[in-house]
Amino acid sequence: MTRVWTALLGLLFVASSFAQAPIPAPPQLGAVGYLLVDFASDRVIAEKDADVPVEPASITKLMTAYAVFKALEQNQIALDDQVRVSEKAWRTQGSRMFIEVDTEVSVEDLLRGMIIQSGNDASVALAEHVAGSEETFVRLMNQHAAMLGMTGTNFENPTGLPGDNHVMTARDIALLAKAIVEEFPEYYGFYSEREFTYNGIRQHNRNSLLWRDQSVDGLKTGHTDAAGYCLVTSAERDGMRLISVVLGASSPEARADASQALLGYGFRFFETHRLYARGEEITTARVWKGEPQVAALGLTEDLYVTIPRGKYESLSAVMDLSTDLVAPLQPQVAVGAVRVSLDGEPVSDVPLVLLHEVAQAGFLARLKDEITRWLQ
């Protein structure tokens, strides 16, 4: 038996005060590929060739940092570890933190040198400290990518220097950026620091949007001749966070302008709402042969939706219970779905689960329910 409950979300939640306005097409950008996605809902707002693998240049260092953050989380290393700089790290070509061979540098300074100054030397030093060698660390990077679901990515080094098959897609980059913001808030602040001085040399963060847009708080730039100018940006306004990825722009100014155009478009014409919280009782359902006889149903994760501004009152949700519930039942078992639509068009479809265990009732109560179900 299928049972359905419908809720008009505009009646259950505070409705948006914005009047509905036309939604223009996303801006046309001079970039090889790009992506704009909402952080909370994963709604893609704009994209171009987001699944095409391209050379990522120093955007690679997002994964280098992610792997280091994971090692810190697992207490394999510490921020105050002193890392002896190898000759290989010292000789690494490209952008540099200017660490000296055979000196000792803390993990924290190396992270700042990699994130703020985009130091390739710092990237190799961190890789060697975490995994023993750069080659082993690259395998670790690819393992993390696979676990995150980055299906269009392959790493050959921790720096982003060109490689025969060193590629990422815009969609994978956005996925990785979200993981950094979500999993490591204690380290994400490194990405908003505008400058870092090491060995008497002060270098500025290459993400110029940190100066141009107060809502921007990270993440990373990249550039090689083959990759062009790239920029991954995260910004938050009024509780709504967006992640933009711009790949293959023609100049530092072009990548910043394109990123700002994407962010402006997303914040101006869209809004994100949390409809239901994880573990919140959304509805209840009858449980046959159970004690109690009524079970609370909800979600395992917060449910966010991103919609055009002014359309909040047009949202509706269907609570679809796909089968009769018969005890005993364990919590977190999917028993149906929450289907959210906007003007009749699907927006989100997530499992509806039991929030609490339901044990079997006594013999007489079970017998009564069995007879009632048979008569029905």
Secondary structure by P-SEA (a helix, b strand, c coil): cbbbbbbccccccccccccbbbbccccccccccbbbbbcccccccccccccccccccccaaaaaaaaaaaaaaaccccccbbbbbcccccccccccccccccccccaaaaaaaaaccccaaaaaaaaaaacccaaaaaaaaaaaaaaacccccccccccccccccccccaaaaaaaaaaaacccccccccccccccccccccccccccccccccccccccccccccccbbbbbbbbcccbbbbbbbcccccaaaaaaaaaaaaaaaaaccccccccccccccbbbbbccccccbbbbbbcbbbbbbccccccccbbbbbccccccccccccccccbbbbbbccccccbbbbbbbccccccccaaaaaaaaaaaaac
